């Protein structure tokens, strides 16, 4: 199972350095351009389903633009993919050292909902391992490690803070996903950037194992007016 995670395209509030949180802000022209480039770069995959934050900068715009090449892939709106709620800080310019207001979503609550969503996703895709009686002769004695399906490619469109939590979650207990040598987990997930994770279920150990093969990739992006 391959997960393709992407951050939504640029908004005017991104340009202004403002805290958006769960405020519903639209993409700007550059953000729509980025989403079209993201769509072009992902058309080589056979995306089987997609999950998105319901905030319009992710769902109504980025996700639907990306899925233009994948009309058969169902799109699921997931509240738990929303950005962290920043309460009264939303709509304000972020200044380093700013005190988090009491009405913001707590770090623990945000981490919990991000962790729970990922765990549910994995649980829903645990592969069926055929019994010896069910398997054809050449498949008897199957490998204990198997993909849910060779066709499973899942797109996830979300936000920067959520992606930071995802990185922390997958690189720590109980997952401890690995990273390829070229994968820089400290790279910033810029607007319309991409991360790719290959997930394999180990039937003997009863756990998912994964390899993060890319993080914060922006090679598919260019500024409007620049050559693509």
Phi, psi and omega in degrees: 000129179250131175256130173245114181253136179221146173273150178299163178289176186290146173239166176298325179293327173301315181297322182281350182074029183267151177282121180263315181055235181261011172292135186272098182247142182274164172290151170266185182300320179295321179296321177292323176297316178299318181295323177294321177292321176299316178301316181297319183289335183261001184292341180287343179273151172263084182289125185265335176198162181220144176238139182219151166300144180284350179296136193298331179296339176262309191275301187290338185244287185303306185299315183290328175293315181297323184279005178302328179272000184227063187296340181269354181278120178292147180246122182250128178272127186232114180301327183287354174266003178294158174296161174299137177280126184254009175058227184291352177281342181294137183089358179257153175288131180286127177240126179308135181092000179300135178282131180289126182290158182296335182273005176282154174296130183293153179301319181295318179294319179296316178297320182296314182290327177293316179296315181296320180296316181295319179298319179294322177300312180296317180301324182286349184238020174296126186286151174278126178259113183298143174289162178305327181289327182281330187282143172298159183310318183288346182255002180289142188073052185291160175298138179290346177255127181210147173286153175301318175195144177295345182267349188287110172227114188248125178265135179232119179250122185208211192233168188297313181294322179297319180293325175298319178294319179301317179300315180294320182296312185287338181266004181231181181299139005265008189269306182051050177296145178276174176225143175290163183300326183275359184273119179254100183289351177270355180295142179285137174276089180288172178304130179064018174280167189230145169233147179230134182228127176261124184243134179228135179267127178264107184291326181294318181269345180069034182222157171274140174236145185217161176228120177277113188261351178193145181213123177072027182293131181230012183298340181274356188257148171214160177289153175301134180095343176274159178293135177278000000 
